[in-house]
């Protein structure tokens, strides 16, 4: 039977990079095995969940091109179903009303702390007659967890993991206000969605034991679990803001390509021999859970930059021009016209080999599409002294008549320099300052060919004026 997997984020913030990798692994597992990849928004925390966060998660997945199957499931809309199942467990004797007071729970907590163990409910209301319940306490519903034996999970990543049932208390499945708890809602939703494999971060491993007991109480088939190690920063600590960008939208704004980020996330905890550059088609063909490692992966921004540079170089010039245009608009503060787009396309082959992000690429392309008269940096303006301007004025007469390709332009400039008895740099450096506004750029004759005769001569005239 084909697997059904899901990505189930809580909409309390943007799509974190760790969540993006979890979504990617689920998506690839479904694609590899001919299954389905579902999206569920776990929005039962009505205080912290926001529509903006939900949209950010959806936008992040779509930008990464991790498209899901079917409609998005919103957990909050399933509350009546959760309540129905909880009541069924009560009726079957697999759950009970618990009237423990806050003072009693505080006493249990204090005792556990004194004994150096985690807080566990003592089961005082497990078999107690509800008729003896205090009138002023609204009860929660607790699962009658198994007390004897152990719960074992055959995890696709972690291997066989076992916990003694004595370590698992009677967890709350519905709060006093009737709202279902996380572990209970997840089980009901996963069952109703037909989820066969639950692939998520290993911070949920403890939840898997509790959820397994809920499945057993309901006589439902338990899905296969696969708990992924977390992503750490370069220093080995858990990824945080101090390590840099966290949300997927930040990586988009920093100029990374979705294919590059997918490739990089794939290699964080999964490998296929020594392969580093892995296409989406290859990833779908090769991916499976048996190649996921148990150790935490370290995020390396330098490796991501190098990988992104590879994908930029491999992207067609026309597509890259479209991708970089929004970054240029932001730099220039205005839209590009058709003439500037044509220049952009001509400039792309010479500049995309140098850039590691779209932000870097936009910065390198900026002078090509800057409005006239272009701004000239102070250090570059020093190259445009009276002698340099006189030479450029005479050179313009030569350039106006020649062929406008990089090699003929260079030949003309060299011939003029020899005629005037000066070095090529005495012309090339002022030319660069006048045409680019900077002392550094791609080869100046390449720049002139890309700008075209009309724009090049107009910029020279601006500099001389």
C-alpha positions as CSV (number, residue, x, y, z in Angstrom):
1,X,0.0,0.0,0.0
2,X,1.3,3.5,-0.9
3,X,2.3,5.6,2.1
4,X,0.5,8.7,3.3
5,X,2.7,11.2,5.2
6,X,2.0,14.7,6.5
7,X,3.7,17.9,7.5
8,X,1.9,19.4,10.5
9,X,3.2,22.7,11.6
10,X,1.8,25.0,14.3
11,X,1.0,28.4,12.8
12,X,2.7,30.4,15.6
13,X,5.5,31.8,13.4
14,X,7.1,31.5,10.0
15,X,8.3,28.2,8.4
16,X,11.5,27.4,10.3
17,X,14.4,25.9,8.4
18,X,14.1,22.7,10.5
19,X,10.4,22.5,9.7
20,X,11.3,23.0,6.0
21,X,13.6,20.0,6.1
22,X,10.9,17.9,7.8
23,X,8.5,18.8,5.1
24,X,11.1,18.0,2.4
25,X,11.8,14.6,3.8
26,X,8.1,13.8,4.0
27,X,7.6,15.1,0.5
28,X,10.5,13.0,-0.9
29,X,9.4,9.9,1.0
30,X,5.9,10.2,-0.6
31,X,7.3,10.9,-4.1
32,X,9.8,8.0,-3.9
33,X,7.2,5.5,-2.8
34,X,4.3,6.8,-5.0
35,X,2.4,8.0,-2.0
36,X,0.7,11.2,-0.8
37,X,2.0,14.2,1.0
38,X,-0.6,16.0,3.2
39,X,-0.5,19.4,4.9
40,X,-2.2,19.9,8.3
41,X,-2.1,23.2,10.2
42,X,-2.2,22.5,13.9
43,X,-4.0,25.6,15.0
44,X,-5.6,24.5,18.2
45,X,-3.6,27.1,20.2
46,X,-6.1,29.9,19.4
47,X,-4.0,32.5,21.3
48,X,-0.7,32.0,19.5
49,X,-2.0,30.8,16.1
50,X,-2.4,33.5,13.5
51,X,-3.6,33.7,9.9
52,X,-0.4,35.5,9.0
53,X,1.7,32.6,10.3
54,X,-0.4,30.1,8.4
55,X,0.1,32.1,5.2
56,X,3.8,32.4,5.8
57,X,4.0,28.6,6.2
58,X,2.0,28.1,3.0
59,X,4.1,30.6,1.1
60,X,7.3,29.0,2.3
61,X,6.3,25.5,1.2
62,X,5.1,26.9,-2.2
63,X,8.4,28.8,-2.7
64,X,10.3,25.6,-1.9
65,X,8.0,23.9,-4.5
66,X,6.9,21.3,-1.9
67,X,3.3,21.0,-3.1
68,X,0.9,18.9,-1.0
69,X,-1.9,16.6,-2.0
70,X,-5.5,17.4,-1.3
71,X,-6.9,20.3,0.7
72,X,-5.1,21.7,3.8
73,X,-6.5,20.2,7.0
74,X,-7.0,22.7,9.8
75,X,-6.9,20.9,13.2
76,X,-9.2,23.5,14.9
77,X,-12.0,22.5,12.6
78,X,-11.9,18.9,13.9
79,X,-12.7,19.7,17.6
80,X,-16.1,18.1,17.6
81,X,-14.5,14.9,16.2
82,X,-11.8,15.0,18.9
83,X,-14.5,15.4,21.6
84,X,-16.5,12.5,20.1
85,X,-13.5,10.2,20.3
86,X,-12.6,11.3,23.9
87,X,-16.2,10.6,25.0
88,X,-16.0,7.2,23.3
89,X,-12.9,6.3,25.4
90,X,-14.8,7.4,28.5
91,X,-17.7,5.1,27.6
92,X,-15.3,2.2,26.9
93,X,-13.6,2.6,30.3
94,X,-10.3,3.6,28.7
95,X,-10.4,7.1,30.0
96,X,-11.7,8.8,33.2
97,X,-12.7,12.2,34.6
98,X,-9.9,13.6,36.8
99,X,-10.9,16.1,39.5
100,X,-7.5,16.7,41.0
101,X,-7.3,20.2,42.4
102,X,-4.4,22.7,41.7
103,X,-3.2,22.2,45.2
104,X,-3.0,18.4,44.8
105,X,-1.1,18.8,41.5
106,X,1.3,21.2,43.1
107,X,2.0,18.7,45.9
108,X,2.7,16.0,43.3
109,X,5.0,18.4,41.5
110,X,6.9,19.3,44.6
111,X,7.3,15.7,45.6
112,X,8.6,14.7,42.2
113,X,11.1,17.6,42.3
114,X,12.3,16.6,45.8
115,X,12.8,13.0,44.6
116,X,14.6,14.2,41.4
117,X,12.2,12.7,38.9
118,X,9.8,14.1,36.3
119,X,6.3,15.1,37.4
120,X,3.7,12.3,36.8
121,X,0.1,12.2,37.9
122,X,-0.4,9.6,40.6
123,X,-3.7,8.3,39.1
124,X,-5.7,9.2,42.2
125,X,-9.0,9.5,40.2
126,X,-8.3,6.6,37.9
127,X,-10.8,4.2,39.7
128,X,-12.4,6.7,42.1
129,X,-16.2,7.2,42.1
130,X,-17.0,10.5,40.4
131,X,-19.9,10.9,42.9
132,X,-17.2,11.9,45.4
133,X,-15.9,14.7,43.2
134,X,-15.7,18.3,44.5
135,X,-18.5,20.5,43.0
136,X,-16.2,23.4,42.2
137,X,-13.7,21.6,40.0
138,X,-14.2,21.1,36.3
139,X,-12.6,17.8,35.4
140,X,-10.1,17.0,32.7
141,X,-10.2,13.7,30.9
142,X,-7.2,11.4,31.3
143,X,-6.3,8.3,29.4
144,X,-6.0,5.1,31.4
145,X,-2.5,4.4,30.3
146,X,-1.0,0.9,30.5
147,X,1.0,0.5,33.8
148,X,2.6,-2.8,33.2
149,X,5.2,-3.8,30.6
150,X,6.8,-1.5,28.1
151,X,6.0,0.4,24.9
152,X,8.5,-0.2,22.1
153,X,8.8,1.8,18.9
154,X,10.5,0.5,15.8
155,X,11.7,3.9,14.6
156,X,12.8,4.3,11.0
157,X,15.7,6.5,12.1
158,X,16.4,5.8,15.8
159,X,15.9,2.0,15.6
160,X,14.2,0.1,18.4
161,X,13.4,2.4,21.3
162,X,11.6,1.2,24.5
163,X,10.1,2.9,27.5
164,X,8.7,1.3,30.6
165,X,5.0,2.0,30.8
166,X,5.5,2.9,34.5
167,X,7.3,6.0,33.2
168,X,4.2,7.2,31.3
169,X,1.4,8.6,33.5
170,X,-2.3,9.0,32.6
171,X,-2.0,11.9,30.1
172,X,-4.7,14.4,29.8
173,X,-6.6,14.0,26.5
174,X,-9.1,16.8,27.1
175,X,-8.8,19.9,29.2
176,X,-11.3,21.2,31.7
177,X,-12.8,23.5,29.1
178,X,-13.3,20.6,26.8
179,X,-10.5,21.4,24.4
180,X,-8.4,18.4,23.2
181,X,-4.7,18.3,24.0
182,X,-2.0,18.1,21.4
183,X,-1.1,14.4,21.7
184,X,-4.8,13.4,21.5
185,X,-5.7,15.6,18.5
186,X,-2.6,14.4,16.6
187,X,-3.7,10.8,16.9
188,X,-7.3,11.4,15.9
189,X,-6.3,13.6,12.9
190,X,-3.5,11.2,11.7
191,X,-6.0,8.3,11.9
192,X,-8.7,10.1,10.1
193,X,-6.3,11.4,7.4
194,X,-5.0,7.8,6.8
195,X,-1.4,8.7,7.8
196,X,0.7,5.6,7.5
197,X,4.1,7.1,8.4
198,X,4.9,9.9,10.8
199,X,8.2,11.6,10.0
200,X,9.1,14.5,12.3
201,X,11.8,15.9,14.6
202,X,13.2,13.8,17.3
203,X,12.0,16.3,19.9
204,X,8.7,14.4,19.4
205,X,10.1,11.0,20.3
206,X,8.6,11.1,23.8
207,X,5.2,12.0,22.3
208,X,5.4,8.8,20.2
209,X,5.2,6.6,23.3
210,X,2.1,8.5,24.6
211,X,0.5,8.5,21.2
212,X,1.1,4.8,20.8
213,X,-0.9,4.2,24.0
214,X,-3.8,6.3,22.6
215,X,-3.8,4.2,19.4
216,X,-3.9,1.0,21.4
217,X,-6.8,2.2,23.5
218,X,-8.7,3.0,20.4
219,X,-7.8,-0.3,18.7
220,X,-6.4,1.8,15.7
221,X,-3.3,0.8,13.7
222,X,-0.2,2.6,14.8
223,X,1.7,4.4,12.0
224,X,5.4,3.9,11.4
225,X,7.5,6.6,13.2
226,X,10.6,8.2,11.9
227,X,12.2,10.8,14.2
228,X,14.8,13.1,12.5
229,X,17.7,14.5,14.5
230,X,17.5,18.3,14.9
231,X,19.6,20.8,13.0
232,X,22.3,22.6,14.9
233,X,24.3,25.7,14.2
234,X,28.0,25.7,13.2
235,X,29.0,25.7,16.8
236,X,27.0,22.5,17.6
237,X,24.2,24.3,19.5
238,X,20.6,24.2,18.5
239,X,19.8,26.6,15.7
240,X,18.8,30.0,16.9
241,X,18.6,33.6,15.9
242,X,22.3,34.1,16.8
243,X,23.3,31.7,14.1
244,X,21.6,33.8,11.4
245,X,18.5,33.3,9.2
246,X,16.0,30.9,10.6
247,X,12.8,31.3,8.6
248,X,12.5,30.1,5.0
249,X,11.3,33.6,3.9
250,X,14.6,35.0,5.2
251,X,16.6,32.7,2.9
252,X,14.4,33.8,0.0
253,X,15.1,37.5,0.8
254,X,18.8,36.7,1.1
255,X,18.8,35.6,-2.5
256,X,18.9,31.8,-2.2
257,X,17.3,29.7,-4.9
258,X,14.6,27.1,-3.8
259,X,16.4,24.3,-5.6
260,X,19.7,25.1,-3.9
261,X,18.0,25.2,-0.5
262,X,16.2,21.9,-1.1
263,X,19.5,20.3,-2.1
264,X,21.3,21.7,1.0
265,X,18.5,20.6,3.4
266,X,18.5,17.2,1.8
267,X,22.2,16.7,2.7
268,X,21.5,17.8,6.3
269,X,21.2,14.3,7.8
270,X,20.8,12.3,4.7
271,X,23.4,11.1,2.2
272,X,23.8,9.2,-1.0
273,X,27.5,8.2,-1.3
274,X,29.6,11.3,-1.9
275,X,27.0,13.1,-4.0
276,X,26.7,16.8,-3.1
277,X,24.8,18.2,-6.1
278,X,21.5,16.3,-6.3
279,X,18.7,17.3,-8.6
280,X,15.1,16.9,-7.6
281,X,14.6,14.0,-9.9
282,X,17.6,12.2,-8.4
283,X,16.5,13.0,-4.9
284,X,13.1,11.4,-5.5
285,X,14.8,8.4,-7.0
286,X,17.3,7.9,-4.3
287,X,15.6,9.1,-1.1
288,X,14.6,6.7,1.6
289,X,14.6,6.7,5.4
290,X,17.3,4.1,5.8
291,X,19.9,6.7,4.8
292,X,18.9,9.3,7.4
293,X,21.6,9.6,10.1
294,X,20.9,9.6,13.9
295,X,23.4,12.5,14.7
296,X,22.4,16.1,14.6
297,X,23.4,17.9,11.4
298,X,25.3,21.2,11.5
299,X,24.2,24.1,9.3
300,X,27.1,25.6,7.3
301,X,26.3,28.8,5.6
302,X,29.5,28.7,3.5
303,X,28.5,25.4,2.0
304,X,25.0,26.7,1.3
305,X,26.6,29.8,-0.4
306,X,28.8,27.6,-2.6
307,X,25.9,25.3,-3.5
308,X,23.7,28.3,-4.3
309,X,26.4,29.7,-6.6
310,X,26.4,26.4,-8.5
311,X,22.6,26.6,-9.0
312,X,22.9,30.3,-10.1
313,X,25.5,29.3,-12.7
314,X,23.3,26.4,-13.9
315,X,20.2,28.6,-14.3
316,X,19.3,29.9,-17.7
317,X,20.1,33.6,-18.3
318,X,16.5,34.6,-19.0
319,X,15.1,32.8,-15.9
320,X,17.9,34.3,-13.8
321,X,17.1,37.8,-15.1
322,X,13.5,37.4,-14.0
323,X,14.6,36.1,-10.6
324,X,17.0,38.9,-9.9
325,X,14.8,41.7,-11.1
326,X,12.9,42.2,-7.8
327,X,16.3,42.6,-6.0
328,X,17.4,45.2,-8.5
329,X,14.0,47.0,-8.1
330,X,14.7,47.2,-4.4
331,X,18.2,48.6,-5.0
332,X,17.1,51.1,-7.6
333,X,13.8,52.0,-6.0
334,X,12.0,51.7,-9.3
335,X,11.0,49.2,-12.0
336,X,13.2,48.4,-15.1
337,X,12.2,49.3,-18.6
338,X,12.5,47.0,-21.6
339,X,15.9,48.5,-22.6
340,X,17.3,47.8,-19.2
341,X,15.9,44.3,-19.2
342,X,17.7,43.7,-22.5
343,X,21.0,45.0,-21.0
344,X,20.4,42.7,-17.9
345,X,20.1,39.7,-20.2
346,X,23.3,40.5,-22.1
347,X,25.2,41.1,-18.8
348,X,24.1,37.8,-17.2
349,X,26.7,35.4,-18.6
350,X,29.6,37.5,-17.4
351,X,28.3,38.1,-13.9
352,X,26.4,35.0,-12.8
353,X,29.7,33.1,-12.6
354,X,30.8,35.4,-9.8
355,X,27.7,35.5,-7.6
356,X,26.7,33.2,-4.8
357,X,23.3,34.7,-4.1
358,X,20.7,36.8,-6.0
359,X,21.6,39.7,-3.7
360,X,25.2,39.5,-4.8
361,X,24.1,39.2,-8.4
362,X,21.9,42.2,-8.2
363,X,24.7,44.3,-6.6
364,X,27.0,43.3,-9.5
365,X,24.3,44.2,-12.1
366,X,23.2,47.4,-10.6
367,X,25.6,49.7,-12.5
368,X,24.3,48.2,-15.8
369,X,20.8,49.4,-15.2
370,X,21.4,52.5,-13.1
371,X,19.7,55.6,-14.4
372,X,21.8,58.3,-16.1
373,X,23.8,60.2,-15.0
374,X,25.2,57.3,-13.0
375,X,26.6,58.0,-9.6
376,X,30.5,57.9,-9.5
377,X,32.2,56.8,-6.4
378,X,34.7,59.3,-4.9
379,X,37.6,57.0,-5.4
380,X,36.6,56.5,-9.1
381,X,36.0,60.2,-9.7
382,X,39.7,60.8,-9.0
383,X,40.5,58.9,-12.2
384,X,38.6,61.5,-14.2
385,X,41.0,64.4,-14.0
386,X,41.4,66.9,-16.8
387,X,44.0,64.8,-18.7
388,X,41.8,61.7,-18.5
389,X,38.8,63.6,-19.7
390,X,40.7,65.1,-22.7
391,X,41.7,61.6,-23.7
392,X,38.2,60.2,-23.3
393,X,36.8,63.1,-25.4
394,X,39.2,62.2,-28.3
395,X,38.6,58.4,-27.8
396,X,34.8,59.0,-28.2
397,X,35.4,60.1,-31.8
398,X,37.2,56.8,-32.5
399,X,34.6,54.7,-30.7
400,X,31.7,56.3,-32.6
401,X,32.8,54.8,-35.9
402,X,34.0,51.3,-34.9
403,X,32.3,48.0,-34.5
404,X,30.6,47.5,-31.1
405,X,31.8,44.2,-29.9
406,X,34.3,43.6,-27.0
407,X,37.3,42.6,-29.2
408,X,37.0,45.4,-31.8
409,X,36.5,47.9,-29.0
410,X,39.6,46.7,-27.2
411,X,41.6,46.8,-30.5
412,X,40.5,50.4,-31.1
413,X,41.4,51.5,-27.5
414,X,44.8,49.8,-27.7
415,X,45.5,51.4,-31.1
416,X,44.6,54.8,-29.7
417,X,46.7,54.3,-26.6
418,X,49.7,53.3,-28.8
419,X,49.2,56.4,-31.0
420,X,49.1,58.7,-27.9
421,X,52.1,56.9,-26.3
422,X,50.2,56.0,-23.1
423,X,49.5,52.7,-21.3
424,X,46.3,50.9,-21.8
425,X,45.4,51.4,-18.2
426,X,45.6,55.2,-18.7
427,X,42.5,54.8,-20.8
428,X,40.8,51.7,-19.4
429,X,40.7,53.0,-15.8
430,X,39.0,56.3,-16.6
431,X,36.7,54.4,-19.0
432,X,35.7,52.1,-16.2
433,X,35.0,55.0,-13.8
434,X,32.9,56.9,-16.4
435,X,30.9,53.8,-17.5
436,X,30.4,51.9,-14.2
437,X,31.0,54.6,-11.5
438,X,33.5,52.3,-9.8
439,X,37.2,51.3,-9.9
440,X,36.2,47.6,-10.1
441,X,33.9,45.8,-12.6
442,X,34.0,43.0,-15.1
443,X,36.3,43.5,-18.1
444,X,35.6,47.1,-19.3
445,X,35.4,46.1,-23.0
446,X,32.8,43.4,-22.1
447,X,30.9,46.1,-20.1
448,X,30.9,48.3,-23.1
449,X,29.6,45.6,-25.4
450,X,26.8,44.8,-22.9
451,X,25.8,48.5,-22.4
452,X,25.7,49.0,-26.2
453,X,27.1,51.9,-28.2
454,X,24.3,54.4,-27.4
455,X,24.4,53.9,-23.6
456,X,28.2,53.8,-23.4
457,X,28.7,57.0,-25.4
458,X,25.9,58.7,-23.4
459,X,27.6,57.8,-20.1
460,X,31.0,59.0,-21.4
461,X,29.3,62.3,-22.4
462,X,27.8,62.6,-18.9
463,X,31.2,62.1,-17.3
464,X,32.9,64.6,-19.5
465,X,30.1,67.2,-18.8
